[in-house]
């Protein structure tokens, strides 16, 4: 009925797999129990066999033994479980946690697809959307098709008014360059929260249509949704890209009205905006207003002075060091642009001493 005890493990696995595929689980289990040595494939075969036939309890027992014996679950064991129609939500959520912990999303799209199917069977559309967001971007077309299927399930199951679900769908469409479909969602619902608007504004700010972000902000304001620091960072970045000082200055006024001028992320965006508009005085003033500074805002100011060939960039780098901030390769790259011969020698020594001489940007 089976191999002799001296046969290699792969022989046992092959015979066990054949019996399992024929539904002869009692024989497959007998072989599994008699194996002198098991590997992860052995466990995958018996777990998948039990799951396929709906014996979740037996499959879970083997799964637990597998982990106790030091074998980590693979995408095949987890996928086998998730495709089982009798798997309950409690155990399914545990498997989802294992998928994240063991990085199985990055191994195979099969696991993500199985999770979507599992949550869909139980009507847990919000969880299905979250699982979709956790999946790596395999290809925009493939993700887009998954997303459209999820969107259809959301509508079918009456979740189209759930803001958290809609936010995930908007995020998915924007990642897959489906701006038109994301806009349709916005038009069809009566209320969106600040996360929805920030997702839309942030996404278009990175495209070749930054002016669209300004339109979204107008609609957001008309809906009575208050902006956050994330909103303003995206908007200031848009104004930097568009090179229209008036818009940036207008948003700066709003930032002050909302008391966000001391926020390091908002402040850094403002420093970068004014520096690129050749308004170094305003850039320095915004820099000074940042309550807790980091290397990003220092770099933005140093680069602004360097682009204007100002020797103040070297002074700023020295000030940065004096105050205990550690420059990175971008700090040195920015300062090098406006260095004179003597300063260049000093900078070179500092770059070597701090170990940045091999960075491409320097």
Secondary structure by P-SEA (a helix, b strand, c coil): ccccccccaaaaaaaaaaaaaacaaaaaaaaaaacccccaaaaaaaaaaaaaacaaaaaaaaaaaaaaacccccaaaaaaaaacccccaaaaaaaaaaaaaaccccccaaaaaaaaaaaaaacaaaaaaaaaaacccccaaaaaaaaaaaaaaaaaacccccaaaaaaaaaaaaaacaaaaaaaaaaacccccaaaaaaaaaaaaacccaaaaaaaaaaaaaacccccaaaaaaaaaaaaaaccaaaaaaaaaaaaaacccccaaaaaaaaaaaaaacaaaaaaaaaaacccccaaaaaaaaaaaaaacccaaaaaaaaaaaacccccaaaaaaaaccccaaaaaaaaaaaaaacccccccc
